[in-house]
Amino acid sequence: GQQVKQSSPSLTVQEGGISILNCDYENDMFDYFAWYKKYPDNSPTLLISVRSNVDKREDGRLTVFLNKSGKHFSLHITASQPEDTAVYLCAAGEQGTGSKLSFGKGAKLTVSP
Amino acid sequence: GGIITQTPKFLIGQEGQKLTLKCQQNFNHDTMYWYRQDSGKGLRLIYYSITENDLQKGDLSEGYDASREKKSSFSLTVTSAQKNEMAVFLCASSRQRSAETLYFGSGTRLTVL
């Protein structure tokens, strides 16, 4: 089954608002969590990542919240801008030799002016 | 900086044909990955390799072979192309052998006639 799930495939937010993207995972051995951003016809690029020893990480307008007991993490984008419009992929993995990332299906964020 | 080069960008094959996709990276990264991207299904891992001559099966390895001839290159073979193989194949690499930042190539778009 799918190890990482994004239940909402799309989200529309007004410019200046807060965008919240959610991700659930099944494997409680996962200890590395990331969000990738993908523009149309481009490849995904890493936005922000966090390890399981923290429950929050901020980077500018981006914040990742991690809820390990709930096996859930989210990406909050404050002051959303039209250039934030893209597909956002969450990913999770287990640190250690030979491990790999499992990705969610992606969620399309549209920020309307 | 470095770059991941995938060739060809577009690959058109016949049903039943054996097709090979190539990937080169000059990051000197240990781990390389092949993901398949289908509309509405996110990224699914086909094969990965943590070092030269190593191969690890992902979630979608059936119908594919892979080869890590040297550290910088990782090729993927579709053993018998099927109509439902139309997808974008993304190669990625990461510096360490554990789940860390992935750097993606620009993709190979496969169409099977």
HADDOCK unambig.tbl for C-alpha pairs under 7 A between the chains (distance, minus, plus):
assign (segid A and resid 42 and name CA) (segid B and resid 106 and name CA) 6.46 0.50 0.50
assign (segid A and resid 43 and name CA) (segid B and resid 104 and name CA) 6.11 0.50 0.50
assign (segid A and resid 43 and name CA) (segid B and resid 105 and name CA) 6.65 0.50 0.50
assign (segid A and resid 43 and name CA) (segid B and resid 106 and name CA) 5.51 0.50 0.50
assign (segid A and resid 44 and name CA) (segid B and resid 104 and name CA) 6.62 0.50 0.50
assign (segid A and resid 45 and name CA) (segid B and resid 103 and name CA) 6.88 0.50 0.50
assign (segid A and resid 46 and name CA) (segid B and resid 101 and name CA) 6.74 0.50 0.50
assign (segid A and resid 93 and name CA) (segid B and resid 99 and name CA) 5.70 0.50 0.50
assign (segid A and resid 94 and name CA) (segid B and resid 99 and name CA) 6.24 0.50 0.50
assign (segid A and resid 95 and name CA) (segid B and resid 98 and name CA) 5.23 0.50 0.50
assign (segid A and resid 95 and name CA) (segid B and resid 99 and name CA) 5.56 0.50 0.50
assign (segid A and resid 96 and name CA) (segid B and resid 98 and name CA) 4.84 0.50 0.50
assign (segid A and resid 97 and name CA) (segid B and resid 97 and name CA) 5.11 0.50 0.50
assign (segid A and resid 97 and name CA) (segid B and resid 98 and name CA) 4.96 0.50 0.50
assign (segid A and resid 98 and name CA) (segid B and resid 50 and name CA) 5.95 0.50 0.50
assign (segid A and resid 98 and name CA) (segid B and resid 97 and name CA) 5.56 0.50 0.50
assign (segid A and resid 98 and name CA) (segid B and resid 98 and name CA) 5.69 0.50 0.50
assign (segid A and resid 99 and name CA) (segid B and resid 98 and name CA) 5.10 0.50 0.50
assign (segid A and resid 99 and name CA) (segid B and resid 99 and name CA) 5.56 0.50 0.50
assign (segid A and resid 100 and name CA) (segid B and resid 98 and name CA) 6.63 0.50 0.50
assign (segid A and resid 100 and name CA) (segid B and resid 99 and name CA) 4.97 0.50 0.50
assign (segid A and resid 101 and name CA) (segid B and resid 99 and name CA) 5.77 0.50 0.50
assign (segid A and resid 103 and name CA) (segid B and resid 42 and name CA) 6.80 0.50 0.50
assign (segid A and resid 103 and name CA) (segid B and resid 43 and name CA) 5.87 0.50 0.50
assign (segid A and resid 104 and name CA) (segid B and resid 42 and name CA) 5.94 0.50 0.50
assign (segid A and resid 105 and name CA) (segid B and resid 40 and name CA) 6.29 0.50 0.50
assign (segid A and resid 105 and name CA) (segid B and resid 41 and name CA) 4.94 0.50 0.50
assign (segid A and resid 105 and name CA) (segid B and resid 42 and name CA) 3.60 0.50 0.50
assign (segid A and resid 105 and name CA) (segid B and resid 43 and name CA) 6.71 0.50 0.50
assign (segid A and resid 106 and name CA) (segid B and resid 42 and name CA) 5.75 0.50 0.50
